[in-house]
Amino acid sequence: MGIQHITDLNGIDHILFITALCLRYLWTDWKKLLVLVTAFTIGHSITLALSTLNIINIPRNWTEFFIAITIIVTAINNCFVKDFKFKTKYPSIYFFALFFGLIHGLGFSSLLKSMLGKDENIVMQLFAFNLGLEVGQLVIVSIILVLSFIIVRMLQVNRREYLLFVSGGIAALALQMAIERFPIKKENQHEKTGYVHYDCSNYLLSQSTGHSKQSRL
């Protein structure tokens, strides 16, 4: 289930994030990519465990919204890459991966908790689900690296132009997600819907009462 969840094309937010995260790297940067993926893994493993064990509890609508924001920020950060030399020992993208991993872990936990239900023995299930996430994540990273190699090395597409083009497309998709998932808008819609139902109920009740009185007359 962990593999299916992170590679599900019907919910591509995690795929978009990993793509934006790894897009600046090629196979030759595998050491830096390893640190990056490890930072993301540490982040989402922590909050996946804490949320599944009900130690922290954040509303799902806010989690989904912030996941879209992490994609936007990561994609925009790619626009500042120019020479692809990565001389900084601890570039900002590492901290983005760690911190944003915490947010994505909350998103992963919503599915796992719904699967577990009231099962109290969740340690092995948590480990198995997290392992599945890692396998799926490695599959996505491998596909990204292969595509980048084909486009940049074989087709001789300018590396920076490729990075900017794909990052721009990812940012646009994520922005649409963020707008659709904006929690406050949804809460207001629920309140309005509840008010309409309440008003209609009162109207039907008054009509019914009036009809009863007329029948008695």
C-alpha positions in Angstrom: 0.0 0.0 0.0 2.9 2.4 0.6 4.2 1.8 -2.9 0.8 2.3 -4.4 0.1 5.4 -2.4 3.3 7.3 -3.4 3.2 6.2 -7.1 -0.6 6.7 -7.5 -1.1 8.9 -10.6 -4.6 9.9 -9.4 -2.9 11.8 -6.6 0.3 13.1 -8.1 1.3 15.6 -5.4 4.0 13.4 -3.9 5.3 12.5 -7.3 5.5 16.2 -8.2 7.3 17.1 -5.0 10.0 14.3 -5.5 10.4 15.4 -9.1 10.9 19.0 -8.2 13.3 17.9 -5.5 15.5 15.8 -7.7 15.2 17.6 -11.0 18.4 19.6 -10.6 20.5 16.5 -10.3 21.9 13.9 -12.7 23.4 10.4 -12.2 26.8 12.0 -11.6 25.4 13.8 -8.5 24.3 10.6 -6.8 26.0 11.4 -3.5 24.2 14.7 -3.1 20.9 13.1 -4.3 21.4 10.4 -1.6 21.7 13.0 1.1 18.6 14.8 -0.3 16.4 11.7 -0.4 17.6 10.6 3.1 16.6 14.0 4.5 13.2 13.7 3.0 12.9 10.2 4.3 13.8 11.2 7.9 11.3 14.0 7.8 8.3 12.0 6.6 9.2 9.0 8.7 9.0 11.1 11.9 5.6 12.6 11.3 4.2 9.4 9.8 4.9 7.6 13.1 3.8 10.5 15.3 0.5 11.0 13.5 -0.3 7.3 13.1 0.3 6.9 16.9 -2.0 9.9 17.5 0.8 11.9 19.2 0.1 14.8 16.8 -3.1 15.4 15.0 -3.4 18.1 12.3 -6.6 18.4 10.1 -6.2 16.7 6.8 -7.5 19.7 4.7 -4.6 21.8 6.1 -2.1 19.0 5.5 -3.1 18.6 1.9 -3.0 22.4 1.4 0.6 22.7 2.8 1.8 19.7 0.7 0.8 21.8 -2.4 2.8 24.7 -0.9 5.9 22.6 -0.5 5.8 21.7 -4.2 5.5 25.3 -5.2 8.4 26.4 -3.0 10.6 23.6 -4.1 9.9 24.2 -7.8 10.6 28.0 -7.4 13.8 27.2 -5.6 15.0 25.3 -8.7 14.9 28.6 -10.6 17.8 29.9 -8.6 20.1 27.1 -9.8 22.6 28.4 -12.4 25.9 26.6 -12.7 24.9 23.1 -11.3 28.2 22.9 -9.4 26.6 22.6 -5.9 29.7 23.7 -4.0 27.9 24.5 -0.8 28.3 21.6 1.8 24.7 22.0 3.1 22.6 23.7 0.4 19.1 25.0 1.3 17.4 22.2 -0.7 18.5 19.7 2.0 16.7 21.6 4.7 13.7 22.0 2.4 13.7 18.2 2.0 13.8 17.6 5.7 11.2 20.2 6.7 8.9 19.4 3.9 9.2 15.7 4.6 7.6 16.4 7.9 4.5 17.8 6.1 4.3 15.0 3.6 4.5 12.4 6.5 1.3 13.8 7.8 -0.3 13.2 4.4 1.0 9.7 4.3 -0.5 9.0 7.7 -4.1 9.8 6.7 -4.2 6.7 4.5 -2.4 4.4 7.0 -4.7 5.4 9.8 -7.8 4.7 7.7 -6.3 1.2 6.9 -5.4 0.3 10.4 -8.7 1.4 12.0 -8.8 0.4 15.7 -5.9 -2.0 15.4 -3.6 -1.2 18.4 -0.6 -3.3 17.2 0.6 -0.9 14.5 4.4 -1.1 14.8 4.9 -3.7 12.0 2.3 -2.1 9.8 3.9 1.3 10.2 7.3 -0.2 9.3 5.9 -2.0 6.3 4.0 1.0 5.0 7.1 3.2 5.4 9.3 0.6 3.6 6.8 0.6 0.8 7.0 4.4 0.6 10.8 4.2 0.3 10.6 1.6 -2.5 8.1 3.7 -4.4 10.2 6.8 -3.8 13.3 5.1 -5.2 11.3 4.0 -8.3 10.3 7.7 -8.9 13.8 9.0 -8.4 15.2 6.4 -10.8 12.7 7.3 -13.5 13.4 11.1 -13.1 17.2 10.4 -13.4 16.7 8.3 -16.5 14.5 10.9 -18.2 16.9 13.7 -17.2 19.8 11.8 -18.7 18.0 11.2 -21.9 16.9 14.8 -22.3 20.1 16.5 -21.1 22.8 14.1 -22.2 21.4 12.4 -25.3 19.1 15.0 -26.7 21.5 17.8 -25.7 18.8 20.0 -24.3 20.2 22.9 -22.2 20.2 21.8 -18.6 19.0 25.1 -17.1 16.3 25.5 -19.7 15.1 22.0 -19.0 15.1 22.7 -15.2 13.2 26.0 -15.6 10.6 24.5 -18.0 9.7 21.5 -15.9 9.9 23.4 -12.6 7.5 26.0 -14.1 5.0 23.3 -15.1 5.2 21.7 -11.7 4.7 25.0 -9.9 1.7 25.8 -12.1 0.1 22.4 -11.3 0.8 22.8 -7.6 -0.6 26.3 -7.5 -3.9 25.0 -8.9 -3.8 22.3 -6.2 -3.3 24.9 -3.5 -6.2 27.0 -4.7 -8.5 24.0 -4.9 -7.4 22.8 -1.4 -7.5 26.2 0.3 -9.0 25.2 3.7 -10.6 28.5 4.7 -12.6 28.6 1.5 -13.8 25.0 2.1 -14.8 25.8 5.7 -16.8 28.8 4.6 -18.6 26.6 2.0 -19.4 24.1 4.6 -20.8 26.8 6.9 -23.0 28.2 4.0 -24.2 24.7 3.1 -25.1 24.0 6.7 -27.0 27.3 7.0 -29.0 26.5 3.8 -29.9 23.1 5.2 -30.9 24.6 8.5 -33.0 27.3 6.8 -34.7 24.7 4.5 -35.4 22.5 7.5 -37.1 25.4 9.3 -39.1 26.3 6.2 -40.3 22.7 5.7 -41.1 22.4 9.4 -43.1 25.7 9.4 -45.0 24.6 6.3 -45.8 21.2 7.8 -47.0 22.9 11.0 -49.2 25.3 9.2 -50.7 22.6 7.1 -51.5 20.6 10.2 -53.3 23.6 11.8 -55.3 24.1 8.6 -56.3 20.5 8.6 -57.5 20.7 12.2 -59.6 23.8 11.2 
